[in-house]
């Protein structure tokens, strides 16, 4: 666990852009992939999330994932699509190394969708938690809170 997740005195370890949807970055020093989807969370965006997750799972799954839903303008995903998404994630992830996935949303609807997904993933190698504050998410992920602000300027992909 970080010594003090609220300590901003250490310089932020830079992220780098990785292939996938816009606003996707990796923090190699912390084995973390972070994504901040923007716009409308609908069935199409949820499918996009599923695609990049499957891609990184097959290549080199990071042990920690952080999805920041704070830039969403609207949530219009069908509940049945969230169930289908969770079912596919469970099937595709069977037998893989366990990972931690933190979902962050201050918005109650986004938080509710995250909690539903969290409950659907119980008992799988994908340990999901939904948070309304970054400090608690950082403690759970064992990373500095400054990273979860996603304010650093990512380096271009290699």
N, CA, C and O of each residue as an XYZ file, in Angstrom:
632
protein
N       0.850     -1.169      0.000
C       0.000      0.000      0.000
C       0.891      1.226      0.000
O       1.952      1.214      0.625
N       0.474      2.314     -0.707
C       1.289      3.506     -0.699
C       1.395      4.039      0.723
O       0.486      3.875      1.536
N       2.534      4.685      1.006
C       2.723      5.229      2.353
C       1.595      6.170      2.730
O       1.029      6.057      3.817
N       1.263      7.096      1.844
C       0.184      8.040      2.095
C      -0.447      8.385      0.751
O       0.129      9.166     -0.007
N      -1.613      7.826      0.433
C      -2.207      8.055     -0.883
C      -2.586      9.509     -1.125
O      -2.848      9.883     -2.269
N      -2.624     10.335     -0.098
C      -2.958     11.744     -0.293
C      -1.715     12.607     -0.434
O      -1.827     13.811     -0.669
N      -0.527     12.015     -0.295
C       0.720     12.760     -0.379
C       1.026     13.094     -1.833
O       1.251     12.202     -2.651
N       1.030     14.392     -2.147
C       1.306     14.845     -3.516
C       2.757     15.278     -3.690
O       3.101     15.837     -4.731
N       3.625     15.037     -2.695
C       4.988     15.536     -2.759
C       5.860     14.758     -3.739
O       6.794     15.328     -4.304
N       5.585     13.487     -3.954
C       6.374     12.704     -4.905
C       5.991     13.073     -6.325
O       4.814     13.285     -6.617
N       6.974     13.152     -7.211
C       6.624     13.443     -8.596
C       5.776     12.306     -9.182
O       5.996     11.131     -8.889
N       4.825     12.682     -9.996
C       3.921     11.708    -10.595
C       4.663     10.891    -11.644
O       5.331     11.442    -12.518
N       4.541      9.602    -11.549
C       5.140      8.741    -12.565
C       4.277      8.823    -13.812
O       3.069      8.590    -13.765
N       4.898      9.151    -14.902
C       4.170      9.425    -16.140
C       3.504      8.185    -16.705
O       3.965      7.056    -16.540
N       2.412      8.450    -17.371
C       1.699      7.394    -18.081
C       2.140      7.407    -19.527
O       2.880      8.287    -19.967
N       1.671      6.420    -20.248
C       1.883      6.409    -21.698
C       0.588      5.984    -22.351
O      -0.203      5.235    -21.778
N       0.389      6.470    -23.545
C      -0.796      6.110    -24.312
C      -0.592      4.691    -24.837
O       0.494      4.334    -25.292
N      -1.647      3.896    -24.767
C      -1.577      2.549    -25.324
C      -2.698      2.397    -26.345
O      -3.701      3.108    -26.277
N      -2.535      1.479    -27.289
C      -3.576      1.299    -28.307
C      -4.918      0.966    -27.678
O      -5.000      0.229    -26.696
N      -5.959      1.523    -28.261
C      -7.307      1.294    -27.761
C      -8.118      2.561    -27.910
O      -7.778      3.431    -28.712
N      -9.170      2.669    -27.156
C     -10.023      3.850    -27.262
C      -9.315      5.112    -26.763
O      -8.292      5.035    -26.083
N      -9.871      6.266    -27.110
C      -9.323      7.539    -26.654
C      -9.307      7.596    -25.132
O     -10.168      7.020    -24.466
N      -8.325      8.293    -24.597
C      -8.211      8.531    -23.158
C      -7.834      7.275    -22.376
O      -8.161      7.149    -21.195
N      -7.152      6.358    -23.033
C      -6.668      5.129    -22.401
C      -5.179      5.297    -22.159
O      -4.439      5.689    -23.061
N      -4.738      5.001    -20.947
C      -3.326      5.163    -20.622
C      -2.858      4.050    -19.702
O      -3.653      3.386    -19.037
N      -1.556      3.866    -19.685
C      -0.950      2.839    -18.849
C       0.084      3.489    -17.932
O       0.814      4.393    -18.339
N       0.131      3.016    -16.700
C       1.142      3.425    -15.729
C       1.976      2.184    -15.428
O       1.684      1.458    -14.478
N       3.022      1.932    -16.236
C       3.794      0.693    -16.076
C       4.392      0.505    -14.691
O       4.464     -0.625    -14.207
N       4.822      1.580    -14.041
C       5.443      1.461    -12.723
C       4.474      0.921    -11.674
O       4.895      0.413    -10.635
N       3.181      1.033    -11.951
C       2.169      0.575    -10.998
C       1.310     -0.560    -11.548
O       0.315     -0.947    -10.934
N       1.693     -1.086    -12.696
C       0.943     -2.168    -13.334
C      -0.547     -1.811    -13.410
O      -1.418     -2.604    -13.051
N      -0.807     -0.585    -13.890
C      -2.156     -0.036    -13.931
C      -2.497      0.439    -15.335
O      -1.690      1.088    -16.001
N      -3.692      0.109    -15.768
C      -4.262      0.690    -16.982
C      -5.461      1.515    -16.541
O      -6.306      1.045    -15.779
N      -5.527      2.753    -17.030
C      -6.610      3.652    -16.652
C      -7.311      4.164    -17.900
O      -6.681      4.425    -18.925
N      -8.603      4.300    -17.795
C      -9.392      4.806    -18.920
C     -10.432      5.767    -18.398
O     -11.048      5.543    -17.356
N     -10.615      6.839    -19.136
C     -11.608      7.847    -18.783
C     -12.529      8.046    -19.991
O     -12.366      8.998    -20.753
N     -13.501      7.135    -20.158
C     -14.414      7.281    -21.297
C     -15.182      8.589    -21.185
O     -15.445      9.085    -20.089
N     -15.533      9.134    -22.337
C     -16.238     10.415    -22.359
C     -17.471     10.301    -23.236
O     -17.521      9.488    -24.159
N     -18.456     11.118    -22.939
C     -19.691     11.111    -23.719
C     -20.774     10.290    -23.055
O     -20.993     10.385    -21.848
N     -21.451      9.481    -23.857
C     -22.599      8.707    -23.389
C     -22.196      7.251    -23.171
O     -21.660      6.603    -24.070
N     -22.458      6.747    -21.969
C     -22.267      5.320    -21.715
C     -23.526      4.618    -22.198
O     -24.561      4.622    -21.532
N     -23.407      4.017    -23.370
C     -24.516      3.267    -23.945
C     -24.014      1.871    -24.289
O     -22.875      1.524    -23.979
N     -24.848      1.085    -24.920
C     -24.460     -0.287    -25.267
C     -23.222     -0.304    -26.157
O     -22.372     -1.185    -26.020
N     -23.115      0.652    -27.060
C     -21.979      0.716    -27.975
C     -20.675      0.984    -27.217
O     -19.668      0.325    -27.474
N     -20.684      1.940    -26.293
C     -19.480      2.225    -25.512
C     -19.137      1.050    -24.608
O     -17.960      0.744    -24.416
N     -20.138      0.392    -24.053
C     -19.879     -0.783    -23.229
C     -19.219     -1.880    -24.058
O     -18.333     -2.578    -23.565
N     -19.643     -2.041    -25.316
C     -18.994     -3.003    -26.210
C     -17.547     -2.608    -26.486
O     -16.675     -3.470    -26.595
N     -17.292     -1.295    -26.600
C     -15.930     -0.810    -26.815
C     -15.060     -1.132    -25.599
O     -13.908     -1.538    -25.744
N     -15.611     -0.951    -24.416
C     -14.901     -1.297    -23.185
C     -14.556     -2.791    -23.198
O     -13.434     -3.179    -22.875
N     -15.526     -3.613    -23.570
C     -15.306     -5.064    -23.617
C     -14.182     -5.419    -24.582
O     -13.350     -6.277    -24.285
N     -14.158     -4.762    -25.733
C     -13.120     -5.051    -26.730
C     -11.731     -4.734    -26.204
O     -10.824     -5.559    -26.315
N     -11.551     -3.543    -25.632
C     -10.196     -3.225    -25.163
C      -9.803     -4.075    -23.985
O      -8.625     -4.398    -23.835
N     -10.751     -4.456    -23.133
C     -10.423     -5.348    -22.025
C      -9.960     -6.707    -22.539
O      -8.978     -7.263    -22.045
N     -10.661     -7.230    -23.518
C     -10.279     -8.531    -24.081
C      -8.904     -8.442    -24.735
O      -8.103     -9.371    -24.628
N      -8.632     -7.336    -25.406
C      -7.342     -7.154    -26.063
C      -6.218     -7.124    -25.042
O      -5.221     -7.828    -25.207
N      -6.354     -6.321    -23.985
C      -5.262     -6.262    -23.007
C      -5.162     -7.556    -22.206
O      -4.072     -7.918    -21.761
N      -6.269     -8.256    -22.016
C      -6.224     -9.535    -21.310
C      -5.401    -10.552    -22.087
O      -4.669    -11.346    -21.497
N      -5.521    -10.527    -23.412
C      -4.816    -11.497    -24.248
C      -3.335    -11.157    -24.387
O      -2.503    -12.059    -24.486
N      -2.999     -9.878    -24.396
C      -1.617     -9.454    -24.612
C      -0.815     -9.553    -23.322
O       0.132    -10.335    -23.237
N      -1.179     -8.785    -22.343
C      -0.473     -8.754    -21.070
C      -1.378     -8.078    -20.050
O      -1.341     -6.857    -19.894
N      -2.177     -8.854    -19.367
C      -3.150     -8.232    -18.470
C      -2.492     -7.501    -17.304
O      -1.721     -8.094    -16.549
N      -2.798     -6.208    -17.159
C      -2.306     -5.508    -15.979
C      -3.053     -6.031    -14.758
O      -4.198     -6.471    -14.861
N      -2.412     -5.980    -13.631
C      -3.052     -6.478    -12.425
C      -4.053     -5.494    -11.857
O      -4.889     -5.857    -11.030
N      -3.971     -4.245    -12.302
C      -4.873     -3.207    -11.805
C      -5.481     -2.444    -12.977
O      -4.805     -2.130    -13.957
N      -6.778     -2.154    -12.848
C      -7.470     -1.348    -13.854
C      -8.264     -0.275    -13.131
O      -8.782     -0.500    -12.037
N      -8.354      0.885    -13.748
C      -9.125      1.989    -13.181
C      -9.936      2.613    -14.303
O      -9.381      3.043    -15.314
N     -11.244      2.662    -14.124
C     -12.128      3.299    -15.101
C     -12.810      4.470    -14.401
O     -13.553      4.295    -13.436
N     -12.537      5.664    -14.912
C     -13.064      6.899    -14.347
C     -14.269      7.331    -15.181
O     -14.115      7.775    -16.319
N     -15.453      7.201    -14.616
C     -16.687      7.526    -15.334
C     -17.114      8.987    -15.157
O     -18.232      9.352    -15.522
N     -16.240      9.815    -14.605
C     -16.611     11.195    -14.293
C     -16.804     12.078    -15.521
O     -17.404     13.148    -15.412
N     -16.318     11.663    -16.676
C     -16.467     12.466    -17.895
C     -17.659     12.045    -18.755
O     -17.847     12.556    -19.858
N     -18.451     11.121    -18.247
C     -19.655     10.732    -18.978
C     -20.685     11.853    -18.887
O     -20.847     12.476    -17.837
N     -21.377     12.101    -19.990
C     -22.422     13.123    -19.983
C     -23.794     12.513    -19.742
O     -24.727     13.201    -19.329
N     -23.909     11.207    -20.006
C     -25.184     10.528    -19.819
C     -24.947      9.023    -19.748
O     -24.002      8.505    -20.344
N     -25.801      8.337    -19.023
C     -25.765      6.874    -18.967
C     -27.062      6.378    -19.587
O     -28.151      6.661    -19.089
N     -26.931      5.634    -20.678
C     -28.095      5.127    -21.398
C     -27.874      3.672    -21.799
O     -28.268      3.252    -22.887
N     -27.244      2.914    -20.918
C     -26.968      1.507    -21.195
C     -28.148      0.673    -20.700
O     -28.738      0.962    -19.659
N     -28.475     -0.356    -21.459
C     -29.549     -1.255    -21.040
C     -29.021     -2.196    -19.953
O     -27.901     -2.697    -20.050
N     -29.814     -2.426    -18.944
C     -29.420     -3.316    -17.856
C     -29.066     -4.695    -18.390
O     -28.097     -5.304    -17.936
N     -29.831     -5.192    -19.339
C     -29.547     -6.516    -19.903
C     -28.179     -6.545    -20.578
O     -27.525     -7.587    -20.618
N     -27.749     -5.403    -21.108
C     -26.437     -5.338    -21.755
C     -25.317     -5.423    -20.705
O     -24.266     -6.005    -20.973
N     -25.530     -4.859    -19.542
C     -24.547     -4.969    -18.460
C     -24.431     -6.430    -18.024
O     -23.326     -6.917    -17.782
N     -25.559     -7.131    -17.922
C     -25.539     -8.557    -17.578
C     -24.773     -9.355    -18.631
O     -23.965    -10.219    -18.290
N     -25.023     -9.069    -19.901
C     -24.338     -9.767    -20.994
C     -22.837     -9.472    -20.973
O     -22.017    -10.370    -21.167
N     -22.491     -8.218    -20.737
C     -21.091     -7.801    -20.629
C     -20.393     -8.597    -19.525
O     -19.300     -9.120    -19.741
N     -21.009     -8.691    -18.354
C     -20.427     -9.425    -17.228
C     -20.293    -10.910    -17.549
O     -19.292    -11.535    -17.199
N     -21.293    -11.471    -18.209
C     -21.230    -12.897    -18.573
C     -20.060    -13.157    -19.518
O     -19.309    -14.114    -19.331
N     -19.908    -12.314    -20.522
C     -18.802    -12.491    -21.477
C     -17.448    -12.302    -20.810
O     -16.506    -13.039    -21.102
N     -17.338    -11.320    -19.915
C     -16.078    -11.092    -19.206
C     -15.723    -12.322    -18.368
O     -14.565    -12.737    -18.328
N     -16.717    -12.898    -17.704
C     -16.480    -14.072    -16.877
C     -15.997    -15.239    -17.728
O     -15.052    -15.932    -17.352
N     -16.639    -15.459    -18.869
C     -16.254    -16.560    -19.758
C     -14.859    -16.359    -20.330
O     -14.058    -17.294    -20.338
N     -14.558    -15.174    -20.802
C     -13.270    -14.911    -21.448
C     -12.129    -14.860    -20.458
O     -10.984    -15.118    -20.826
N     -12.416    -14.533    -19.202
C     -11.370    -14.363    -18.208
C     -11.122    -15.625    -17.394
O     -10.211    -15.650    -16.566
N     -11.901    -16.657    -17.608
C     -11.758    -17.894    -16.830
C     -10.330    -18.420    -16.930
O      -9.778    -18.527    -18.025
N      -9.739    -18.747    -15.792
C      -8.406    -19.340    -15.762
C      -7.266    -18.343    -15.864
O      -6.105    -18.752    -15.844
N      -7.548    -17.053    -15.972
C      -6.483    -16.057    -16.094
C      -6.078    -15.553    -14.712
O      -6.749    -15.822    -13.716
N      -4.977    -14.823    -14.671
C      -4.485    -14.233    -13.428
C      -5.504    -13.244    -12.874
O      -6.014    -12.409    -13.621
N      -5.810    -13.319    -11.587
C      -6.766    -12.373    -11.000
C      -6.312    -10.922    -11.147
O      -5.117    -10.626    -11.118
N      -7.280    -10.027    -11.304
C      -7.008     -8.597    -11.440
C      -7.949     -7.809    -10.543
O      -8.996     -8.300    -10.119
N      -7.550     -6.579    -10.268
C      -8.396     -5.642     -9.533
C      -8.870     -4.587    -10.522
O      -8.069     -4.003    -11.252
N     -10.164     -4.349    -10.539
C     -10.746     -3.315    -11.391
C     -11.523     -2.347    -10.519
O     -12.498     -2.725     -9.870
N     -11.083     -1.084    -10.508
C     -11.771     -0.049     -9.747
C     -12.562      0.828    -10.705
O     -12.036      1.294    -11.716
N     -13.823      1.046    -10.380
C     -14.684      1.945    -11.147
C     -14.949      3.163    -10.279
O     -15.256      3.034     -9.094
N     -14.830      4.348    -10.873
C     -15.024      5.582    -10.125
C     -16.123      6.409    -10.765
O     -16.100      6.670    -11.968
N     -17.091      6.821     -9.946
C     -18.139      7.716    -10.416
C     -18.739      8.462     -9.239
O     -19.151      7.853     -8.252
N     -18.785      9.774     -9.343
C     -19.473     10.573     -8.333
C     -20.962     10.644     -8.656
O     -21.781     10.908     -7.777
N     -21.304     10.410     -9.906
C     -22.696     10.414    -10.349
C     -23.380      9.148     -9.851
O     -22.819      8.057     -9.963
N     -24.584      9.278     -9.305
C     -25.273      8.127     -8.738
C     -25.644      7.069     -9.769
O     -25.621      5.878     -9.460
N     -25.982      7.475    -10.979
C     -26.355      6.486    -11.998
C     -25.121      5.673    -12.412
O     -25.180      4.445    -12.477
N     -24.006      6.357    -12.691
C     -22.769      5.651    -13.029
C     -22.312      4.757    -11.895
O     -21.855      3.636    -12.123
N     -22.435      5.255    -10.665
C     -22.071      4.475     -9.490
C     -22.957      3.231     -9.390
O     -22.470      2.147     -9.068
N     -24.243      3.381     -9.664
C     -25.177      2.261     -9.611
C     -24.850      1.188    -10.645
O     -24.907     -0.006    -10.349
N     -24.509      1.615    -11.851
C     -24.108      0.663    -12.903
C     -22.846     -0.067    -12.455
O     -22.733     -1.282    -12.619
N     -21.889      0.687    -11.884
C     -20.658      0.071    -11.377
C     -20.933     -0.950    -10.291
O     -20.344     -2.031    -10.288
N     -21.819     -0.618     -9.372
C     -22.160     -1.555     -8.291
C     -22.836     -2.814     -8.838
O     -22.597     -3.920     -8.354
N     -23.679     -2.630     -9.849
C     -24.324     -3.797    -10.452
C     -23.258     -4.713    -11.054
O     -23.293     -5.926    -10.846
N     -22.308     -4.136    -11.803
C     -21.225     -4.915    -12.401
C     -20.384     -5.583    -11.307
O     -20.011     -6.749    -11.429
N     -20.091     -4.841    -10.249
C     -19.324     -5.379     -9.121
C     -19.996     -6.640     -8.576
O     -19.329     -7.650     -8.351
N     -21.290     -6.587     -8.369
C     -22.023     -7.744     -7.850
C     -22.056     -8.899     -8.833
O     -21.981    -10.061     -8.432
N     -22.167     -8.589    -10.124
C     -22.183     -9.645    -11.143
C     -20.841    -10.366    -11.249
O     -20.799    -11.528    -11.656
N     -19.744     -9.695    -10.888
C     -18.413    -10.285    -11.031
C     -17.934    -11.002     -9.763
O     -16.828    -11.543     -9.745
N     -18.739    -11.012     -8.725
C     -18.346    -11.719     -7.499
C     -18.065    -13.181     -7.808
O     -18.778    -13.818     -8.583
N     -17.012    -13.699     -7.185
C     -16.656    -15.100     -7.365
C     -15.872    -15.369     -8.633
O     -15.652    -16.529     -8.979
N     -15.440    -14.325     -9.340
C     -14.628    -14.485    -10.545
C     -13.223    -13.961    -10.258
O     -13.003    -13.344     -9.216
N     -12.266    -14.195    -11.160
C     -10.914    -13.647    -10.953
C     -10.852    -12.118    -11.140
O      -9.807    -11.508    -10.914
N     -11.961    -11.512    -11.547
C     -12.005    -10.064    -11.736
C     -12.625     -9.461    -10.475
O     -13.839     -9.507    -10.278
N     -11.773     -8.902     -9.638
C     -12.204     -8.314     -8.375
C     -12.566     -6.855     -8.640
O     -11.681     -6.013     -8.790
N     -13.844     -6.559     -8.699
C     -14.336     -5.222     -9.043
C     -14.832     -4.518     -7.791
O     -15.513     -5.109     -6.953
N     -14.478     -3.247     -7.683
C     -15.009     -2.385     -6.627
C     -15.382     -1.049     -7.264
O     -14.720     -0.578     -8.189
N     -16.441     -0.459     -6.759
C     -16.915      0.829     -7.261
C     -16.725      1.872     -6.170
O     -17.027      1.629     -5.002
N     -16.219      3.034     -6.565
C     -15.872      4.075     -5.597
C     -16.468      5.412     -5.991
O     -16.678      5.702     -7.168
N     -16.737      6.232     -4.958
C     -17.197      7.598     -5.163
C     -16.105      8.608     -4.825
O     -16.299      9.812     -4.987
N     -14.942      8.113     -4.348
C     -13.810      9.015     -4.116
C     -12.517      8.315     -4.539
O     -12.373      7.098     -4.420
N     -11.594      9.120     -5.031
C     -10.337      8.591     -5.575
C      -9.387      8.079     -4.490
O      -8.638      7.132     -4.729
N      -9.406      8.686     -3.310
C      -8.485      8.264     -2.248
C      -8.756      6.811     -1.872
O      -7.824      6.011     -1.782
N      -9.995      6.471     -1.656
C     -10.345      5.090     -1.296
C      -9.994      4.129     -2.428
O      -9.512      3.024     -2.180
N     -10.234      4.549     -3.672
C      -9.870      3.712     -4.820
C      -8.359      3.508     -4.874
O      -7.892      2.402     -5.145
N      -7.592      4.569     -4.617
C      -6.131      4.467     -4.638
C      -5.626      3.518     -3.566
O      -4.722      2.720     -3.814
N      -6.205      3.600     -2.382
C      -5.806      2.697     -1.296
C      -6.100      1.259     -1.695
O      -5.260      0.379     -1.503
N      -7.284      1.010     -2.248
C      -7.660     -0.350     -2.629
C      -6.759     -0.886     -3.749
O      -6.372     -2.055     -3.737
N      -6.428     -0.013     -4.722
C      -5.561     -0.433     -5.831
C      -4.081     -0.441     -5.455
O      -3.258     -0.993     -6.185
N      -3.742      0.167     -4.325
C      -2.355      0.275     -3.877
C      -1.514      1.107     -4.852
O      -0.423      0.709     -5.260
N      -2.059      2.272     -5.207
C      -1.357      3.224     -6.075
C      -1.501      4.625     -5.463
O      -2.416      4.859     -4.673
N      -0.611      5.552     -5.818
C      -0.764      6.926     -5.333
C      -2.037      7.561     -5.901
O      -2.356      7.375     -7.075
N      -2.753      8.303     -5.073
C      -4.004      8.924     -5.507
C      -3.783      9.891     -6.664
O      -4.664     10.066     -7.505
N      -2.620     10.514     -6.709
C      -2.333     11.482     -7.779
C      -2.491     10.845     -9.161
O      -2.939     11.499    -10.103
N      -2.133      9.603     -9.274
C      -2.265      8.906    -10.559
C      -3.725      8.833    -10.985
O      -4.034      9.017    -12.162
N      -4.622      8.568    -10.048
C      -6.031      8.376    -10.400
C      -6.738      9.668    -10.784
O      -7.898      9.638    -11.196
N      -6.061     10.791    -10.655
C      -6.626     12.047    -11.148
C      -6.534     12.128    -12.671
O      -7.253     12.901    -13.304
N      -5.644     11.325    -13.251
C      -5.456     11.241    -14.706
C      -5.159     12.621    -15.307
O      -5.697     12.988    -16.352
N      -4.298     13.365    -14.629
C      -3.960     14.710    -15.084
C      -2.577     14.821    -15.694
O      -2.228     15.877    -16.223
N      -1.775     13.758    -15.635
C      -0.444     13.829    -16.226
C      -0.556     13.830    -17.750
O      -1.588     13.455    -18.306
N       0.483     14.243    -18.396
C       0.501     14.248    -19.864
C       1.136     12.928    -20.314
O       2.332     12.713    -20.120
N       0.323     12.042    -20.918
C       0.868     10.741    -21.299
C       1.917     10.840    -22.409
O       1.820     11.673    -23.310
N       2.916      9.970    -22.318
C       3.901      9.848    -23.384
C       3.243      9.131    -24.552
O       2.318      8.344    -24.347
N       3.706      9.388    -25.784
C       3.138      8.684    -26.930
C       3.440      7.193    -26.854
O       4.364      6.780    -26.154
N       2.666      6.387    -27.570
C       2.895      4.939    -27.541
C       4.271      4.592    -28.121
O       4.813      5.322    -28.950
N       4.817      3.471    -27.669
C       6.125      3.019    -28.162
C       5.988      2.405    -29.509
O       6.980      1.964    -30.090
